[in-house]
Amino acid sequence: MRFIYATYNQHCNSIDITAFDNMFLRIDCNKAEDGLKTTPNSQCALNALAIDNSIGYARLALTGEMQDWVNAEDCLDV
């Protein structure tokens, strides 16, 4: 079994992912969010996701589903 740990790095504005098989991945949040169409509410939710659920943020960034998640967050406000 491969364990993965992810944390938000506030100094680099990135998600740092460490796999216990000596692999390290850094996702730059600025680049991951570049080109997204967000509202103030969805941007706040995205920031909270990066800090509180870093592995969830990483999954969205790596699978390309971040815009869909942002759109769903915006629909919740209606």
C-alpha positions as CSV (number, residue, x, y, z in Angstrom):
1,M,0.0,0.0,0.0
2,R,1.3,3.5,-0.9
3,F,0.6,6.3,1.6
4,I,0.2,9.9,0.5
5,Y,0.3,13.0,2.7
6,A,-0.5,16.5,1.4
7,T,-0.3,19.9,3.1
8,Y,-0.8,23.5,2.0
9,N,2.5,25.5,1.9
10,Q,1.6,29.1,2.7
11,H,5.1,30.3,1.9
12,C,5.0,29.1,-1.7
13,N,1.2,29.1,-2.2
14,S,1.4,25.4,-3.1
15,I,0.2,22.0,-2.2
16,D,3.1,19.8,-1.2
17,I,2.4,16.1,-1.6
18,T,4.7,13.5,-0.1
19,A,4.4,9.8,-0.9
20,F,6.1,7.4,1.5
21,D,8.0,5.8,-1.4
22,N,10.3,8.9,-1.4
23,M,8.4,10.9,-4.1
24,F,7.6,14.6,-3.7
25,L,5.2,16.7,-5.8
26,R,4.5,20.4,-5.5
27,I,1.4,21.9,-7.1
28,D,1.6,25.6,-7.6
29,C,-1.9,26.9,-6.7
30,N,-1.4,30.0,-8.9
31,K,-0.8,27.9,-12.0
32,A,-3.5,25.4,-11.1
33,E,-6.0,28.2,-10.8
34,D,-4.8,30.1,-13.9
35,G,-7.7,30.5,-16.3
36,L,-10.4,29.4,-13.9
37,K,-13.6,31.4,-14.0
38,T,-14.5,32.0,-10.3
39,T,-16.7,34.3,-8.2
40,P,-15.6,35.7,-4.9
41,N,-17.5,32.9,-3.2
42,S,-16.0,30.1,-5.2
43,Q,-12.5,31.6,-4.9
44,C,-13.0,31.6,-1.1
45,A,-14.2,28.0,-1.2
46,L,-11.2,27.0,-3.3
47,N,-8.8,28.7,-0.9
48,A,-10.4,26.9,2.0
49,L,-10.2,23.6,0.1
50,A,-6.5,24.0,-0.5
51,I,-5.9,24.7,3.2
52,D,-8.3,22.3,4.8
53,N,-8.4,19.4,2.3
54,S,-5.1,19.6,0.5
55,I,-5.4,16.1,-1.0
56,G,-8.8,17.0,-2.4
57,Y,-7.4,20.1,-4.0
58,A,-4.6,18.1,-5.5
59,R,-7.0,15.5,-6.9
60,L,-9.0,18.3,-8.6
61,A,-5.9,19.9,-10.0
62,L,-4.4,16.7,-11.3
63,T,-7.5,15.4,-12.9
64,G,-8.6,18.6,-14.5
65,E,-11.9,18.8,-12.6
66,M,-11.2,22.0,-10.8
67,Q,-13.5,24.2,-13.0
68,D,-16.4,21.7,-12.6
69,W,-15.9,21.9,-8.8
70,V,-15.9,25.7,-8.9
71,N,-19.0,25.7,-11.0
72,A,-20.8,23.4,-8.5
73,E,-19.8,25.7,-5.6
74,D,-21.3,28.6,-7.5
75,C,-24.5,26.7,-8.0
76,L,-24.8,26.1,-4.2
77,D,-25.3,29.8,-3.6
78,V,-28.4,30.1,-5.7
